[in-house]
Amino acid sequence: MPNWPRRDVVTRAELDNAVDIDEFRTLLGQGSRRRERVSREYAARVASTKGFPDPIVDHQRLRLWHRDDVEVWLDAHRPGWRLP
């Protein structure tokens, strides 16, 4: 799974292609029958599991991940999440 190197500066392009916890909640819910967002607590637990991509921003009040990394993880761990 591609993880980008951690560093102190994040580019504008990376921010434009980032996923926050709320968007991750929506992506996790896409594979469900009702396509609803999952709880924030559940999404945070999933994002903290071993093997989940490292965040590009990890601050007390904000965590961001590369969209491509999250989508690769979802493809591997939540088959069917892309289905309409």
N, C-alpha and C positions, 0 to 999 in steps of 0.2 A: 504494500500500500504506500503510495507516494506521500511522504511527509516533507514539508518544506523546512529548511533550516531555521531554527529560532534565532531571532536577532531583535535588536532594539527598535528598528525602523521598519514600518510596514508601508508599502507603496500605495498610492491611490488606486492603481489597477487591482491590487490584492483586496483592498477594501470594497471595491465595486463588485468583486467576485467572491464575497464572503457570506457566510451563513451565521446568523446569531441563533440563540437558543429558541426564540419564537418561530423562526423559519424552520429550524430543525424539528420542532414540534409538529408543524404542518407536514413536513416531508415524512415523518414517521407515521402520521395518520393516514397518508395516502394509500397505504396498502390495506387499510381496514375496509370493511364493507360499507361503512357509513362515511368514510373519508373525513373523519373529524380529527382535530388536533388532539394529541395526547396531553396529559398533564405536564406542567413544567417540571415537577419533581421526577416523573418518570423519564423525561427527556434528559434531565441533568444526570440521572443515574446511568442511562445508556451512554451518554457522552463521557462518563467517567470510567467506563469499562476498559479493561486491557484490550488493546488492538484498535480502539477508536482513534482517529487522527488527532494529533496534537493541535491545540488551538494556535492560531497565528497571533491572537491577542488574548491574553489571560490576565484579566484584571479583576479586582474584587467585585465590580459591578458589571463587567462586560467580558464575554468570551466569544471569539469569532473563529471560525474554521474556514479553510478553503473549500469552496463548493465542490470542486472536482474530487477532493479527498473524501468528503462526506458522501457524495454520490457513489463512489467506488465502494465505500463501506456498506452503504445501503444495498447495493447490488449483491454483495457477498452475504449479507446478514438478514436482509429483508426482501427476498425474491418477490417480485410482483408489485413492488412499491411504485413502479412507473406506470402501471396499468390505469386506464381511465376509469 
